[in-house]
Amino acid sequence: MGSAFVAAFEILSFGAIIVLVVLGLGIIASMMGIFNFAQGEFVLLGAYITYLAYSHGLPVWVGMAAAPFLVGALGFVLEALIIRRFYAAPIVAMLGTYALGLIIRECVRGLIGGLYLSVPEPIGGSIDLGTVHISAWRFTIIVITILVMIGCYFLLSRTTFGLRVRATLENPALARASGISTAAMYGTTFAFGAALAGLAGALLVPVFSLFADLGIRFLIQGFVAVMVGGVGSFIGPVAGAAVIGTLSAALPWVMAPVIADILVFVLAIVFIKFRPQGLLSGKGV
């Protein structure tokens, strides 16, 4: 019973990280119609900023608090200078963002020297539930993810900003005619998605350590999760993240991790083949 509870907790904590990555990726894909292939590197930057703050003698939580704002600011600048030129050509946008991600990744690789660097957990120790012990930091990640999801939902569905975002998503031409600056909405939305990735990187670096290829795995899983969940809504990518995150964390408990990773992608491909619009979207992926 105890081992089953620990396994469920590990699955939930890993799924929470995937949800954070997919939230930003899904919001960008749903609103802008492009997949940001630099999203994994935004996760890497969030992790690197956290490490940088810690290496300069600051508390880890200072770096974690700064990471989403700094990564979001970088996302805003990149959208204004580069990304907005690709909206009319989604395939070119994918290649362009992939190139950006490659540049960011190799820059970080040069800065850390190709090493694996560790960052301590801001909240150490474990939570004891009888004879079961669970990581206090992983539990904190789950709580933060839930709070971020609730905050994003209310921001996009209960505020004037969210109304403008949804209007720009549904009909950009009509939104412009109504006085909404769609360029500002695109820039802000891209920055918001990048900030969520930066937060994900900041939270996961004490668990996975910092290395140059950290973001690649989460980018691939996030991309698959968005396709499975479906673009065009807030709930779709989150549902896809729940499915992919659960499978990615659960299958290695019953089979070799390499086989588990392959099986996750095979199942996702089969699902998309028969339901290209995803779980909760009326739009085709």
TIDREN-180154 format. One record per residue (C-alpha): y, x, z negated. Coordinates in steps of 0.05 Angstrom, whole numbers, padded with zeros to 5 digits, always signed. Layout:
[[Y; X; Z]],
...
This chain:
[[+00000; +00000; +00000]],
[[+00047; +00057; -00018]],
[[+00034; +00095; +00046]],
[[+00045; +00032; +00087]],
[[+00113; +00021; +00053]],
[[+00133; +00093; +00065]],
[[+00113; +00086; +00139]],
[[+00153; +00022; +00146]],
[[+00213; +00056; +00113]],
[[+00209; +00116; +00161]],
[[+00204; +00069; +00220]],
[[+00265; +00030; +00196]],
[[+00307; +00092; +00183]],
[[+00292; +00121; +00252]],
[[+00306; +00054; +00284]],
[[+00373; +00052; +00249]],
[[+00393; +00118; +00282]],
[[+00372; +00092; +00350]],
[[+00414; +00028; +00338]],
[[+00476; +00070; +00324]],
[[+00467; +00109; +00389]],
[[+00452; +00047; +00429]],
[[+00511; +00007; +00401]],
[[+00561; +00053; +00434]],
[[+00520; +00062; +00498]],
[[+00508; -00013; +00504]],
[[+00581; -00031; +00494]],
[[+00603; +00018; +00548]],
[[+00548; -00005; +00596]],
[[+00562; -00079; +00584]],
[[+00637; -00075; +00592]],
[[+00646; -00020; +00644]],
[[+00584; -00028; +00685]],
[[+00566; +00045; +00679]],
[[+00516; +00084; +00638]],
[[+00548; +00141; +00600]],
[[+00499; +00199; +00607]],
[[+00544; +00241; +00561]],
[[+00528; +00195; +00502]],
[[+00475; +00242; +00476]],
[[+00524; +00299; +00476]],
[[+00574; +00256; +00437]],
[[+00518; +00251; +00385]],
[[+00512; +00327; +00388]],
[[+00587; +00335; +00378]],
[[+00585; +00290; +00317]],
[[+00531; +00333; +00288]],
[[+00569; +00397; +00305]],
[[+00634; +00374; +00274]],
[[+00596; +00358; +00210]],
[[+00565; +00427; +00210]],
[[+00632; +00459; +00225]],
[[+00665; +00426; +00165]],
[[+00607; +00446; +00120]],
[[+00607; +00518; +00145]],
[[+00682; +00524; +00127]],
[[+00668; +00504; +00055]],
[[+00686; +00430; +00060]],
[[+00641; +00376; +00031]],
[[+00591; +00349; +00082]],
[[+00619; +00279; +00077]],
[[+00687; +00304; +00101]],
[[+00656; +00326; +00167]],
[[+00618; +00261; +00172]],
[[+00682; +00221; +00162]],
[[+00720; +00262; +00213]],
[[+00665; +00263; +00266]],
[[+00672; +00192; +00294]],
[[+00748; +00198; +00299]],
[[+00748; +00266; +00333]],
[[+00692; +00247; +00381]],
[[+00726; +00180; +00395]],
[[+00791; +00216; +00411]],
[[+00754; +00262; +00459]],
[[+00722; +00202; +00492]],
[[+00790; +00170; +00501]],
[[+00817; +00232; +00535]],
[[+00756; +00240; +00580]],
[[+00759; +00167; +00601]],
[[+00833; +00174; +00620]],
[[+00824; +00239; +00658]],
[[+00756; +00231; +00690]],
[[+00713; +00170; +00676]],
[[+00761; +00116; +00702]],
[[+00758; +00146; +00771]],
[[+00684; +00128; +00776]],
[[+00685; +00053; +00759]],
[[+00678; +00033; +00832]],
[[+00616; +00077; +00841]],
[[+00567; +00070; +00783]],
[[+00518; +00120; +00811]],
[[+00573; +00172; +00817]],
[[+00594; +00154; +00746]],
[[+00523; +00169; +00721]],
[[+00525; +00237; +00755]],
[[+00595; +00252; +00730]],
[[+00579; +00235; +00658]],
[[+00515; +00275; +00663]],
[[+00555; +00335; +00686]],
[[+00604; +00325; +00628]],
[[+00545; +00322; +00580]],
[[+00516; +00386; +00608]],
[[+00583; +00422; +00598]],
[[+00589; +00397; +00526]],
[[+00516; +00416; +00511]],
[[+00522; +00487; +00538]],
[[+00589; +00497; +00502]],
[[+00556; +00478; +00436]],
[[+00496; +00522; +00453]],
[[+00543; +00581; +00462]],
[[+00580; +00566; +00397]],
[[+00517; +00561; +00354]],
[[+00480; +00617; +00391]],
[[+00419; +00574; +00408]],
[[+00400; +00570; +00334]],
[[+00375; +00513; +00291]],
[[+00426; +00503; +00236]],
[[+00416; +00460; +00174]],
[[+00465; +00415; +00138]],
[[+00449; +00389; +00068]],
[[+00445; +00315; +00054]],
[[+00508; +00288; +00020]],
[[+00463; +00244; -00023]],
[[+00402; +00283; -00043]],
[[+00340; +00264; -00080]],
[[+00297; +00202; -00074]],
[[+00295; +00130; -00096]],
[[+00235; +00115; -00139]],
[[+00202; +00048; -00130]],
[[+00143; +00052; -00178]],
[[+00097; +00103; -00148]],
[[+00133; +00103; -00081]],
[[+00189; +00153; -00067]],
[[+00237; +00143; -00009]],
[[+00294; +00188; +00015]],
[[+00361; +00168; -00014]],
[[+00397; +00193; +00048]],
[[+00353; +00156; +00097]],
[[+00365; +00093; +00056]],
[[+00439; +00107; +00061]],
[[+00434; +00113; +00137]],
[[+00401; +00044; +00139]],
[[+00456; +00013; +00096]],
[[+00511; +00046; +00138]],
[[+00479; +00022; +00202]],
[[+00476; -00049; +00177]],
[[+00549; -00047; +00156]],
[[+00570; -00017; +00224]],
[[+00531; -00071; +00261]],
[[+00564; -00126; +00221]],
[[+00632; -00094; +00231]],
[[+00622; -00087; +00306]],
[[+00598; -00159; +00312]],
[[+00659; -00187; +00276]],
[[+00706; -00139; +00313]],
[[+00680; -00162; +00381]],
[[+00671; -00236; +00366]],
[[+00724; -00254; +00313]],
[[+00786; -00214; +00329]],
[[+00840; -00214; +00382]],
[[+00818; -00145; +00404]],
[[+00747; -00171; +00413]],
[[+00773; -00230; +00454]],
[[+00810; -00182; +00500]],
[[+00748; -00138; +00507]],
[[+00704; -00198; +00525]],
[[+00756; -00224; +00573]],
[[+00758; -00157; +00608]],
[[+00682; -00156; +00610]],
[[+00675; -00226; +00640]],
[[+00732; -00225; +00691]],
[[+00776; -00163; +00696]],
[[+00821; -00193; +00750]],
[[+00835; -00255; +00709]],
[[+00846; -00212; +00647]],
[[+00899; -00172; +00684]],
[[+00932; -00235; +00708]],
[[+00935; -00258; +00635]],
[[+00973; -00196; +00615]],
[[+00915; -00156; +00587]],
[[+00917; -00082; +00604]],
[[+00846; -00072; +00628]],
[[+00858; +00003; +00634]],
[[+00876; +00006; +00559]],
[[+00815; -00037; +00543]],
[[+00769; +00008; +00582]],
[[+00797; +00070; +00549]],
[[+00793; +00040; +00479]],
[[+00722; +00014; +00490]],
[[+00697; +00081; +00516]],
[[+00729; +00116; +00457]],
[[+00697; +00065; +00410]],
[[+00628; +00077; +00441]],
[[+00638; +00152; +00436]],
[[+00659; +00145; +00363]],
[[+00595; +00107; +00346]],
[[+00555; +00164; +00378]],
[[+00594; +00214; +00337]],
[[+00579; +00175; +00274]],
[[+00505; +00174; +00292]],
[[+00505; +00250; +00302]],
[[+00540; +00261; +00235]],
[[+00490; +00218; +00198]],
[[+00428; +00247; +00229]],
[[+00444; +00321; +00227]],
[[+00419; +00330; +00155]],
[[+00353; +00299; +00177]],
[[+00341; +00333; +00244]],
[[+00384; +00397; +00237]],
[[+00434; +00420; +00290]],
[[+00410; +00448; +00356]],
[[+00438; +00446; +00426]],
[[+00388; +00395; +00454]],
[[+00395; +00347; +00395]],
[[+00427; +00292; +00437]],
[[+00377; +00292; +00495]],
[[+00322; +00254; +00459]],
[[+00370; +00201; +00433]],
[[+00403; +00193; +00500]],
[[+00337; +00179; +00535]],
[[+00314; +00131; +00481]],
[[+00382; +00098; +00480]],
[[+00383; +00090; +00555]],
[[+00314; +00057; +00554]],
[[+00334; +00013; +00496]],
[[+00395; -00013; +00534]],
[[+00352; -00029; +00595]],
[[+00299; -00065; +00552]],
[[+00351; -00104; +00513]],
[[+00396; -00120; +00572]],
[[+00469; -00108; +00585]],
[[+00525; -00160; +00581]],
[[+00521; -00177; +00507]],
[[+00525; -00146; +00438]],
[[+00457; -00171; +00415]],
[[+00417; -00148; +00476]],
[[+00424; -00072; +00467]],
[[+00413; -00080; +00392]],
[[+00348; -00118; +00405]],
[[+00326; -00064; +00454]],
[[+00342; -00010; +00403]],
[[+00300; -00047; +00351]],
[[+00241; -00049; +00398]],
[[+00246; +00022; +00424]],
[[+00263; +00051; +00355]],
[[+00204; +00015; +00323]],
[[+00155; +00038; +00376]],
[[+00181; +00109; +00377]],
[[+00174; +00115; +00301]],
[[+00110; +00074; +00292]],
[[+00064; +00100; +00348]],
[[+00064; +00173; +00323]],
[[+00030; +00147; +00260]],
[[-00031; +00126; +00299]],
[[-00033; +00176; +00358]],
[[-00007; +00244; +00380]],
[[+00070; +00245; +00384]],
[[+00070; +00268; +00457]],
[[+00024; +00211; +00477]],
[[+00066; +00163; +00436]],
[[+00130; +00183; +00472]],
[[+00097; +00174; +00540]],
[[+00068; +00106; +00520]],
[[+00137; +00081; +00497]],
[[+00167; +00096; +00565]],
[[+00107; +00067; +00603]],
[[+00112; +00002; +00563]],
[[+00187; +00000; +00575]],
[[+00178; +00010; +00650]],
[[+00126; -00045; +00654]],
[[+00171; -00093; +00615]],
[[+00232; -00079; +00659]],
[[+00188; -00088; +00721]],
[[+00172; -00160; +00701]],
[[+00238; -00176; +00667]],
[[+00294; -00134; +00698]],
[[+00349; -00173; +00662]],
[[+00324; -00148; +00595]],
[[+00307; -00186; +00532]],
[[+00372; -00222; +00519]],
[[+00415; -00217; +00581]],
[[+00423; -00258; +00644]],
[[+00445; -00197; +00683]],
[[+00398; -00152; +00721]],
[[+00393; -00081; +00697]],
